[in-house]
């Protein structure tokens, strides 16, 4: 086995996305034992590095709303809690509800949902289309019945968040092993024994699988009877209005910056919505209402995390010793 790969670890974490890096940081900082995170490429190379990174608290179930509310405080104070540069960009959130046959029933649900959010400490309120137009004079609101307005949301630099979380884990004593995919979870009977990599096996008393969409394949290869169903879902942070039945692509130029930041607008019950961003956006709208957006952003193919370790280990596998 290469000298840079540990023979044993107390906890092996598979996946260097936001879940894996957060777990590595929390477990290491709480003294859970020797923690090793295995990432097949570089930290944030997968879904976590390609997310729209919308940071919102508008959820319909209480546990998720509570979790989002607590997480927002961490993102707001990232340099003090996690370390590194700020990753949170504050901006209000607007969730729109279309008018239609069930609009009054949906409006009642919206009011109940906002009341629940207020009860857990989230600043949110129901606003009228007229109030929304006052917030965004360039937006069309004639097909809306109401909206939820949340002033304390925003979005994050997803890649920077994952990478600084990994660095925090390293500072707490964890190992972050990049360029080393886990190809199987090893077990004897019902007991997990460790993980297998192309460089050799690593014994572990606990294995945490945070591999996202790759989890199903990993479980199947490992002979475990777990199955996950992956459903494609598009909830873009920035949605363009289009009532056309044709395929349309266009670019939005950001309006002048304001101290509060322009609202992010999401329309879960309407195919059309208008929104602004602090950076140029290219948006593609289809007849189904699905909207794709691309924008300049960091990518997951970053240099390996080196932490504070002065050692120069092979670029495929590097961690702080």
C-alpha beads as a LAMMPS data file, in Angstrom:
LAMMPS data file: protein, C-alpha beads

321 atoms
320 bonds

1 atom types
1 bond types

-500.0 500.0 xlo xhi
-500.0 500.0 ylo yhi
-500.0 500.0 zlo zhi

Masses

1 110.0

Atoms # bond

1 1 1 0.000 0.000 0.000
2 1 1 1.332 3.493 -0.796
3 1 1 2.720 5.318 2.222
4 1 1 0.322 8.215 1.699
5 1 1 -2.785 6.016 2.136
6 1 1 -3.691 5.097 5.730
7 1 1 -3.990 1.424 6.547
8 1 1 -6.765 2.001 9.060
9 1 1 -9.162 4.732 10.095
10 1 1 -11.972 4.917 12.611
11 1 1 -14.409 6.594 10.217
12 1 1 -14.225 6.477 6.425
13 1 1 -16.319 9.041 4.554
14 1 1 -16.977 8.492 0.850
15 1 1 -17.520 11.665 -1.135
16 1 1 -16.035 15.149 -1.022
17 1 1 -19.209 17.175 -1.479
18 1 1 -20.831 19.446 1.069
19 1 1 -22.228 16.504 3.065
20 1 1 -18.943 14.598 3.201
21 1 1 -16.783 17.605 4.049
22 1 1 -19.256 18.818 6.673
23 1 1 -19.330 15.389 8.309
24 1 1 -15.542 15.173 8.256
25 1 1 -15.216 18.571 9.914
26 1 1 -17.863 17.929 12.568
27 1 1 -16.667 14.432 13.443
28 1 1 -13.007 15.426 13.627
29 1 1 -13.674 18.580 15.631
30 1 1 -15.809 16.628 18.118
31 1 1 -13.136 14.015 18.712
32 1 1 -14.952 11.105 17.095
33 1 1 -11.656 9.419 16.219
34 1 1 -9.497 9.185 13.111
35 1 1 -11.544 10.497 10.196
36 1 1 -10.580 9.953 6.558
37 1 1 -12.519 11.383 3.626
38 1 1 -12.086 9.736 0.220
39 1 1 -12.876 11.764 -2.899
40 1 1 -12.617 10.226 -6.357
41 1 1 -11.544 13.519 -8.011
42 1 1 -11.198 16.798 -6.109
43 1 1 -13.387 18.261 -3.401
44 1 1 -16.622 19.688 -4.880
45 1 1 -16.058 17.980 -8.252
46 1 1 -19.525 16.414 -8.186
47 1 1 -23.040 17.698 -7.646
48 1 1 -22.115 19.981 -4.741
49 1 1 -19.808 21.973 -6.980
50 1 1 -22.390 22.294 -9.742
51 1 1 -25.450 23.264 -7.709
52 1 1 -27.248 26.563 -8.183
53 1 1 -26.361 27.154 -4.496
54 1 1 -29.604 28.919 -3.648
55 1 1 -29.732 29.361 0.109
56 1 1 -33.363 29.551 1.136
57 1 1 -35.485 28.849 4.188
58 1 1 -38.822 28.494 2.413
59 1 1 -39.760 24.871 3.014
60 1 1 -43.124 23.273 3.581
61 1 1 -42.078 20.909 6.357
62 1 1 -40.950 22.084 9.782
63 1 1 -37.808 19.923 10.268
64 1 1 -36.277 21.090 6.984
65 1 1 -37.207 24.713 7.711
66 1 1 -35.548 24.489 11.134
67 1 1 -32.414 22.974 9.595
68 1 1 -32.273 25.642 6.866
69 1 1 -32.716 28.422 9.430
70 1 1 -29.861 27.087 11.566
71 1 1 -27.658 26.555 8.513
72 1 1 -28.187 30.118 7.309
73 1 1 -26.521 31.437 10.446
74 1 1 -23.459 29.302 9.702
75 1 1 -23.250 30.521 6.107
76 1 1 -23.660 34.142 7.208
77 1 1 -20.771 33.832 9.680
78 1 1 -18.670 31.404 7.659
79 1 1 -15.216 32.969 8.287
80 1 1 -15.778 32.908 12.067
81 1 1 -17.308 29.434 12.278
82 1 1 -15.649 27.468 9.471
83 1 1 -12.803 29.705 8.325
84 1 1 -11.676 31.133 5.029
85 1 1 -13.348 33.879 3.037
86 1 1 -17.090 34.620 3.136
87 1 1 -19.147 32.331 0.895
88 1 1 -22.622 33.808 1.417
89 1 1 -24.089 36.501 -0.834
90 1 1 -27.195 37.993 0.826
91 1 1 -30.281 38.497 -1.318
92 1 1 -34.027 38.325 -0.627
93 1 1 -36.103 35.397 -1.851
94 1 1 -39.504 35.586 -3.515
95 1 1 -41.582 32.450 -4.059
96 1 1 -44.450 33.127 -6.448
97 1 1 -47.837 31.419 -6.735
98 1 1 -49.762 31.500 -9.989
99 1 1 -53.392 32.461 -10.270
100 1 1 -55.764 29.761 -11.440
101 1 1 -58.637 27.479 -10.422
102 1 1 -56.961 26.471 -7.144
103 1 1 -55.355 29.813 -6.305
104 1 1 -57.370 30.445 -3.132
105 1 1 -56.611 26.964 -1.821
106 1 1 -52.927 27.477 -2.611
107 1 1 -53.014 30.888 -0.958
108 1 1 -54.400 29.339 2.233
109 1 1 -51.613 26.760 2.176
110 1 1 -49.061 29.515 1.640
111 1 1 -50.329 31.457 4.661
112 1 1 -50.147 28.334 6.846
113 1 1 -46.642 27.605 5.595
114 1 1 -45.416 31.139 6.275
115 1 1 -46.953 31.002 9.761
116 1 1 -44.987 27.814 10.425
117 1 1 -41.796 29.465 9.213
118 1 1 -42.391 32.481 11.451
119 1 1 -42.902 30.145 14.409
120 1 1 -39.402 28.682 13.996
121 1 1 -37.793 32.117 13.666
122 1 1 -37.729 32.636 9.893
123 1 1 -38.509 36.130 8.671
124 1 1 -41.056 35.595 5.922
125 1 1 -44.355 37.153 4.919
126 1 1 -47.047 36.869 2.281
127 1 1 -47.091 39.769 -0.172
128 1 1 -49.508 40.772 -2.916
129 1 1 -48.604 40.993 -6.611
130 1 1 -48.674 44.772 -6.224
131 1 1 -46.140 44.630 -3.383
132 1 1 -43.970 42.315 -5.463
133 1 1 -44.085 44.808 -8.328
134 1 1 -42.921 47.510 -5.907
135 1 1 -39.949 45.298 -5.014
136 1 1 -39.234 44.441 -8.660
137 1 1 -40.756 47.063 -10.999
138 1 1 -39.433 45.164 -14.047
139 1 1 -41.351 41.976 -13.137
140 1 1 -44.701 40.898 -14.582
141 1 1 -47.145 40.003 -11.839
142 1 1 -50.482 39.833 -13.650
143 1 1 -50.599 36.015 -13.526
144 1 1 -49.821 35.742 -9.801
145 1 1 -52.143 35.460 -6.822
146 1 1 -49.529 36.053 -4.115
147 1 1 -45.918 35.503 -3.172
148 1 1 -43.864 34.715 -0.108
149 1 1 -41.133 37.250 0.616
150 1 1 -38.078 36.223 2.611
151 1 1 -35.533 39.050 3.107
152 1 1 -32.740 36.978 4.685
153 1 1 -31.806 34.465 2.000
154 1 1 -29.160 34.550 -0.735
155 1 1 -26.815 32.132 -2.400
156 1 1 -23.356 30.750 -1.744
157 1 1 -20.143 29.944 -3.548
158 1 1 -20.673 26.194 -3.427
159 1 1 -17.145 25.193 -4.429
160 1 1 -15.542 27.548 -1.905
161 1 1 -17.900 26.272 0.803
162 1 1 -16.903 22.641 0.192
163 1 1 -13.207 23.404 0.001
164 1 1 -13.054 25.573 3.120
165 1 1 -15.089 22.939 4.967
166 1 1 -12.522 20.330 3.902
167 1 1 -9.710 22.603 5.090
168 1 1 -11.494 23.016 8.429
169 1 1 -11.724 19.224 8.692
170 1 1 -7.992 18.947 8.048
171 1 1 -7.250 21.523 10.739
172 1 1 -9.370 19.451 13.132
173 1 1 -7.262 16.371 12.380
174 1 1 -9.127 14.661 9.539
175 1 1 -7.470 13.363 6.382
176 1 1 -8.815 14.365 2.988
177 1 1 -7.698 11.937 0.291
178 1 1 -8.397 13.239 -3.215
179 1 1 -8.036 11.424 -6.511
180 1 1 -8.784 8.132 -4.771
181 1 1 -12.212 6.625 -5.529
182 1 1 -13.756 4.062 -3.240
183 1 1 -14.611 1.125 -5.500
184 1 1 -16.293 -1.033 -2.849
185 1 1 -17.354 -1.138 0.779
186 1 1 -15.867 -4.213 2.394
187 1 1 -17.850 -6.237 4.902
188 1 1 -17.980 -9.588 6.614
189 1 1 -21.546 -10.699 7.109
190 1 1 -23.464 -7.730 8.468
191 1 1 -20.358 -5.926 9.706
192 1 1 -18.612 -3.217 7.731
193 1 1 -14.862 -3.769 7.645
194 1 1 -13.634 -0.821 5.577
195 1 1 -13.342 0.490 2.044
196 1 1 -11.488 -0.685 -1.027
197 1 1 -9.646 1.747 -3.297
198 1 1 -7.468 1.239 -6.395
199 1 1 -4.487 1.782 -4.111
200 1 1 -5.542 -0.835 -1.594
201 1 1 -8.013 -1.470 1.228
202 1 1 -8.425 0.722 4.294
203 1 1 -9.911 -0.836 7.415
204 1 1 -12.633 1.234 9.104
205 1 1 -15.059 0.610 11.925
206 1 1 -17.595 3.026 10.439
207 1 1 -18.232 3.913 6.800
208 1 1 -20.332 6.905 5.778
209 1 1 -21.489 6.935 2.168
210 1 1 -21.967 10.532 0.977
211 1 1 -21.434 9.774 -2.700
212 1 1 -24.697 11.271 -3.945
213 1 1 -25.848 9.846 -7.269
214 1 1 -22.970 7.348 -7.256
215 1 1 -24.197 5.708 -4.034
216 1 1 -26.462 3.194 -5.769
217 1 1 -23.651 1.843 -7.929
218 1 1 -21.337 1.646 -4.943
219 1 1 -23.873 -0.263 -2.880
220 1 1 -24.578 -2.653 -5.746
221 1 1 -20.894 -3.384 -6.317
222 1 1 -20.452 -3.919 -2.593
223 1 1 -23.293 -6.440 -2.496
224 1 1 -25.553 -4.424 -0.194
225 1 1 -29.324 -4.538 -0.854
226 1 1 -29.916 -0.786 -0.763
227 1 1 -31.516 0.902 -3.734
228 1 1 -32.015 4.591 -4.369
229 1 1 -34.216 6.176 -6.991
230 1 1 -32.764 9.318 -8.522
231 1 1 -35.255 11.861 -9.810
232 1 1 -34.162 14.724 -12.022
233 1 1 -35.342 18.005 -10.536
234 1 1 -34.707 21.521 -11.725
235 1 1 -35.134 24.305 -9.176
236 1 1 -32.929 27.001 -10.661
237 1 1 -32.064 30.023 -8.542
238 1 1 -32.699 32.287 -11.466
239 1 1 -35.757 31.730 -13.619
240 1 1 -36.627 33.685 -16.742
241 1 1 -40.130 34.600 -17.785
242 1 1 -41.337 33.235 -21.103
243 1 1 -44.909 32.747 -22.249
244 1 1 -43.731 31.558 -25.637
245 1 1 -44.228 28.001 -26.795
246 1 1 -40.894 28.075 -28.600
247 1 1 -37.425 27.244 -27.338
248 1 1 -35.908 30.613 -26.362
249 1 1 -32.424 31.547 -25.216
250 1 1 -31.503 35.001 -24.027
251 1 1 -29.187 36.845 -21.663
252 1 1 -30.051 39.079 -18.724
253 1 1 -27.780 41.915 -17.709
254 1 1 -27.761 42.640 -13.961
255 1 1 -29.375 45.848 -12.783
256 1 1 -27.438 48.391 -10.703
257 1 1 -26.306 46.885 -7.437
258 1 1 -28.187 47.728 -4.263
259 1 1 -27.175 47.312 -0.666
260 1 1 -29.790 44.636 -0.074
261 1 1 -29.098 42.783 -3.300
262 1 1 -31.746 41.943 -5.899
263 1 1 -34.341 39.355 -4.940
264 1 1 -34.059 35.793 -6.129
265 1 1 -37.431 34.678 -7.402
266 1 1 -38.706 31.116 -7.639
267 1 1 -42.076 30.052 -9.006
268 1 1 -42.913 26.491 -7.899
269 1 1 -46.489 26.614 -9.127
270 1 1 -45.967 28.683 -12.252
271 1 1 -43.955 28.043 -15.386
272 1 1 -42.983 31.681 -15.607
273 1 1 -41.228 34.069 -13.267
274 1 1 -38.840 36.974 -13.434
275 1 1 -35.664 37.466 -11.471
276 1 1 -32.421 39.379 -11.421
277 1 1 -28.901 38.397 -10.548
278 1 1 -25.760 40.226 -9.536
279 1 1 -23.951 38.647 -12.510
280 1 1 -24.916 38.098 -16.159
281 1 1 -27.038 35.031 -16.796
282 1 1 -27.782 33.007 -19.879
283 1 1 -31.191 31.395 -19.625
284 1 1 -32.966 28.841 -21.766
285 1 1 -36.714 28.348 -21.436
286 1 1 -38.647 25.456 -22.957
287 1 1 -42.335 24.840 -23.474
288 1 1 -42.533 22.708 -20.330
289 1 1 -41.473 25.614 -18.190
290 1 1 -38.101 24.035 -17.433
291 1 1 -35.412 26.697 -17.305
292 1 1 -31.703 26.072 -17.671
293 1 1 -29.206 28.719 -16.678
294 1 1 -25.498 28.962 -17.070
295 1 1 -23.175 31.524 -15.594
296 1 1 -19.475 31.979 -14.915
297 1 1 -18.642 30.068 -11.765
298 1 1 -15.958 28.095 -10.038
299 1 1 -15.680 24.498 -11.160
300 1 1 -14.940 21.387 -9.196
301 1 1 -11.712 20.602 -11.060
302 1 1 -9.659 22.573 -8.545
303 1 1 -6.152 21.758 -7.272
304 1 1 -6.172 19.214 -4.435
305 1 1 -6.803 20.469 -0.914
306 1 1 -3.472 20.856 0.851
307 1 1 -4.560 22.415 4.140
308 1 1 -1.698 23.765 6.210
309 1 1 0.584 20.820 5.479
310 1 1 3.962 21.941 4.054
311 1 1 4.619 18.423 2.754
312 1 1 4.481 17.907 -0.993
313 1 1 2.610 14.683 -1.519
314 1 1 1.670 13.246 -4.926
315 1 1 -0.930 15.513 -6.581
316 1 1 -3.474 12.682 -6.877
317 1 1 -3.507 12.041 -3.156
318 1 1 -2.778 14.799 -0.711
319 1 1 -3.828 15.532 2.835
320 1 1 -2.458 17.163 5.971
321 1 1 -0.581 14.662 8.078

Bonds

1 1 1 2
2 1 2 3
3 1 3 4
4 1 4 5
5 1 5 6
6 1 6 7
7 1 7 8
8 1 8 9
9 1 9 10
10 1 10 11
11 1 11 12
12 1 12 13
13 1 13 14
14 1 14 15
15 1 15 16
16 1 16 17
17 1 17 18
18 1 18 19
19 1 19 20
20 1 20 21
21 1 21 22
22 1 22 23
23 1 23 24
24 1 24 25
25 1 25 26
26 1 26 27
27 1 27 28
28 1 28 29
29 1 29 30
30 1 30 31
31 1 31 32
32 1 32 33
33 1 33 34
34 1 34 35
35 1 35 36
36 1 36 37
37 1 37 38
38 1 38 39
39 1 39 40
40 1 40 41
41 1 41 42
42 1 42 43
43 1 43 44
44 1 44 45
45 1 45 46
46 1 46 47
47 1 47 48
48 1 48 49
49 1 49 50
50 1 50 51
51 1 51 52
52 1 52 53
53 1 53 54
54 1 54 55
55 1 55 56
56 1 56 57
57 1 57 58
58 1 58 59
59 1 59 60
60 1 60 61
61 1 61 62
62 1 62 63
63 1 63 64
64 1 64 65
65 1 65 66
66 1 66 67
67 1 67 68
68 1 68 69
69 1 69 70
70 1 70 71
71 1 71 72
72 1 72 73
73 1 73 74
74 1 74 75
75 1 75 76
76 1 76 77
77 1 77 78
78 1 78 79
79 1 79 80
80 1 80 81
81 1 81 82
82 1 82 83
83 1 83 84
84 1 84 85
85 1 85 86
86 1 86 87
87 1 87 88
88 1 88 89
89 1 89 90
90 1 90 91
91 1 91 92
92 1 92 93
93 1 93 94
94 1 94 95
95 1 95 96
96 1 96 97
97 1 97 98
98 1 98 99
99 1 99 100
100 1 100 101
101 1 101 102
102 1 102 103
103 1 103 104
104 1 104 105
105 1 105 106
106 1 106 107
107 1 107 108
108 1 108 109
109 1 109 110
110 1 110 111
111 1 111 112
112 1 112 113
113 1 113 114
114 1 114 115
115 1 115 116
116 1 116 117
117 1 117 118
118 1 118 119
119 1 119 120
120 1 120 121
121 1 121 122
122 1 122 123
123 1 123 124
124 1 124 125
125 1 125 126
126 1 126 127
127 1 127 128
128 1 128 129
129 1 129 130
130 1 130 131
131 1 131 132
132 1 132 133
133 1 133 134
134 1 134 135
135 1 135 136
136 1 136 137
137 1 137 138
138 1 138 139
139 1 139 140
140 1 140 141
141 1 141 142
142 1 142 143
143 1 143 144
144 1 144 145
145 1 145 146
146 1 146 147
147 1 147 148
148 1 148 149
149 1 149 150
150 1 150 151
151 1 151 152
152 1 152 153
153 1 153 154
154 1 154 155
155 1 155 156
156 1 156 157
157 1 157 158
158 1 158 159
159 1 159 160
160 1 160 161
161 1 161 162
162 1 162 163
163 1 163 164
164 1 164 165
165 1 165 166
166 1 166 167
167 1 167 168
168 1 168 169
169 1 169 170
170 1 170 171
171 1 171 172
172 1 172 173
173 1 173 174
174 1 174 175
175 1 175 176
176 1 176 177
177 1 177 178
178 1 178 179
179 1 179 180
180 1 180 181
181 1 181 182
182 1 182 183
183 1 183 184
184 1 184 185
185 1 185 186
186 1 186 187
187 1 187 188
188 1 188 189
189 1 189 190
190 1 190 191
191 1 191 192
192 1 192 193
193 1 193 194
194 1 194 195
195 1 195 196
196 1 196 197
197 1 197 198
198 1 198 199
199 1 199 200
200 1 200 201
201 1 201 202
202 1 202 203
203 1 203 204
204 1 204 205
205 1 205 206
206 1 206 207
207 1 207 208
208 1 208 209
209 1 209 210
210 1 210 211
211 1 211 212
212 1 212 213
213 1 213 214
214 1 214 215
215 1 215 216
216 1 216 217
217 1 217 218
218 1 218 219
219 1 219 220
220 1 220 221
221 1 221 222
222 1 222 223
223 1 223 224
224 1 224 225
225 1 225 226
226 1 226 227
227 1 227 228
228 1 228 229
229 1 229 230
230 1 230 231
231 1 231 232
232 1 232 233
233 1 233 234
234 1 234 235
235 1 235 236
236 1 236 237
237 1 237 238
238 1 238 239
239 1 239 240
240 1 240 241
241 1 241 242
242 1 242 243
243 1 243 244
244 1 244 245
245 1 245 246
246 1 246 247
247 1 247 248
248 1 248 249
249 1 249 250
250 1 250 251
251 1 251 252
252 1 252 253
253 1 253 254
254 1 254 255
255 1 255 256
256 1 256 257
257 1 257 258
258 1 258 259
259 1 259 260
260 1 260 261
261 1 261 262
262 1 262 263
263 1 263 264
264 1 264 265
265 1 265 266
266 1 266 267
267 1 267 268
268 1 268 269
269 1 269 270
270 1 270 271
271 1 271 272
272 1 272 273
273 1 273 274
274 1 274 275
275 1 275 276
276 1 276 277
277 1 277 278
278 1 278 279
279 1 279 280
280 1 280 281
281 1 281 282
282 1 282 283
283 1 283 284
284 1 284 285
285 1 285 286
286 1 286 287
287 1 287 288
288 1 288 289
289 1 289 290
290 1 290 291
291 1 291 292
292 1 292 293
293 1 293 294
294 1 294 295
295 1 295 296
296 1 296 297
297 1 297 298
298 1 298 299
299 1 299 300
300 1 300 301
301 1 301 302
302 1 302 303
303 1 303 304
304 1 304 305
305 1 305 306
306 1 306 307
307 1 307 308
308 1 308 309
309 1 309 310
310 1 310 311
311 1 311 312
312 1 312 313
313 1 313 314
314 1 314 315
315 1 315 316
316 1 316 317
317 1 317 318
318 1 318 319
319 1 319 320
320 1 320 321
